[in-house]
């Protein structure tokens, strides 16, 4: 049974950076769609970034492209979300998501498939103070 664990959240001042990690086990890491959702206080969970670990293509939603980046480390079976120039509105719980069946096409395809993801982990809290 595959598992994943999110880590790397914390408290940071506006303008700072954080790097979140999602480490997997029990999956063949090179054949995954992986992504990050976030849920701001009082708002719905939103898928913000995806990566196809087979081909390496990645996607970040337009609003965050200039500040956030998703990447993979095959040696560590880990997908990371680098968040720079953090803003107060980036505060929320960040959740990892994966799909072991939809890999091998593109990160945008992964995005469409991961939107229905429901097997949530604990997430990692990000708090940005202004």
Buried (B, 14 or more C-beta within 10 A) or exposed (E): EEEBBBBBBEEBEBEBEBBBBBBBEEBEBBBBBBBBBBBBEEEEBBBBBBBBBBEEBBBBEEEBEEBBBBBBEEEEBBBBBBBEEBEEEBBBBBBBBBBBEBBBBBBEBBBBBBEEBEEBBEBBEBBBEE
